[in-house]
Amino acid sequence: MAFIRKVRTASGATAVQIAEYAAGRRQRIVKHVGSAHTPAELGVLLERARGLLADPHQEMLALEVEA
């Protein structure tokens, strides 16, 4: 199941990503939503990520999985 992940970048920004667990505990990034430098930007990116997860027309995230 996909979830929203926030991580600090080397530049000090906060990256917002959609990730999922693969092979047990390892996290795999499905989509990078963006990087925020202010709390306002972070709020916008989190709302955008929630919208991507809750889109009623999208039953699954499009994953590019190689065999």
C-alpha positions in Angstrom: 0.0 0.0 0.0 1.3 3.5 -0.9 1.9 6.2 1.7 3.2 9.7 1.9 6.8 10.1 3.0 8.6 13.3 4.1 12.4 13.4 4.1 15.0 16.1 4.6 17.2 16.8 1.6 20.9 17.7 1.7 20.0 21.3 0.9 17.7 21.5 3.9 14.4 21.3 2.0 11.7 18.7 2.8 11.0 16.3 0.0 7.5 14.9 -0.3 7.2 11.5 -1.9 4.7 8.7 -2.4 6.3 5.4 -1.4 5.4 1.8 -0.8 7.0 -1.0 1.1 8.8 -3.6 -1.2 10.3 -6.8 0.0 9.1 -6.4 3.6 10.6 -3.3 5.2 12.4 -1.6 2.2 10.7 1.5 0.9 10.5 2.1 -2.8 9.7 5.6 -4.1 6.7 5.6 -6.5 6.5 9.3 -7.2 8.4 12.4 -6.1 5.8 15.1 -5.5 8.3 18.0 -4.9 10.5 19.7 -2.4 9.4 22.5 0.0 11.5 25.2 1.6 8.8 26.8 3.7 5.9 25.4 5.8 3.4 26.8 3.3 5.1 25.0 0.4 5.1 21.8 2.5 1.4 22.1 3.1 0.7 22.5 -0.6 2.8 19.5 -1.5 1.2 17.3 1.2 -2.2 18.2 -0.1 -1.2 17.4 -3.7 0.2 14.0 -2.5 -3.1 13.3 -0.6 -4.9 14.1 -3.8 -2.8 11.7 -5.8 -3.5 8.9 -3.3 -7.2 9.6 -3.1 -8.0 10.3 -6.8 -11.4 8.4 -7.3 -10.6 7.9 -11.0 -7.3 6.2 -10.2 -7.6 2.8 -8.7 -3.8 2.2 -8.6 -0.7 4.2 -9.0 1.0 3.5 -12.3 4.1 1.6 -11.3 7.0 0.9 -13.7 8.2 -2.5 -12.5 10.9 -4.3 -14.4 10.8 -8.1 -14.3 
